[in-house]
Amino acid sequence: MKAFVCAAFLPACNENGDAIPPCRNLCLVTKANCQVSMEDLGLEWPSELDCDVFPTSDENPHCISGPAEDGLPLRVVIHED
């Protein structure tokens, strides 16, 4: 959850100063992990975090995909063509 929230509200920037958004998949995983707890508290997923507004890694290969397998907090997936 921390990776998604940080990427959504405090995004990293590329060398041009453009924000690097979280990937849609990271949003979907975070939402799925939080949904039961939020429902138990009578809360709904915030509309400003609608996962459909975030790009897929195919749409934006630089989006934040989530925690790295080595346990580091965030990683940026960059696909070289």
ZIJO-V590165 format. One record per pair of residues at least 6 apart in sequence whose C-alpha atoms are under 8 Angstrom apart, sorted by the first residue. I is the first residue (numbers start at 1). GAP is how many residues later the second one is. Records with the same first field share a line. If there is no record, write none. Layout:
I=GAP + GAP
//
This chain:
1=29 + 32 + 33
3=63 + 64 + 70 + 71
4=18 + 22 + 23 + 26 + 62
7=13 + 14 + 15 + 57
8=13 + 14 + 41
11=8 + 9 + 10 + 11
12=7 + 8 + 9
13=6 + 7
14=6
20=42 + 43 + 44
21=33 + 34 + 42 + 43
22=32 + 33 + 41 + 42 + 43 + 44
23=31 + 32 + 33 + 34 + 37 + 40 + 41 + 42
24=27 + 28 + 29 + 30 + 31 + 32 + 33
25=31 + 40
26=38 + 39 + 40
27=22 + 24 + 27
28=23
31=14
35=9 + 10
38=6 + 7
55=8
56=7
57=6 + 8 + 20
61=16 + 17 + 18
62=14 + 15 + 16 + 17
63=13 + 14
64=10 + 11 + 12 + 13
65=9 + 10 + 11 + 12
66=7 + 8 + 9 + 10
67=6 + 7 + 8
68=6 + 7
//
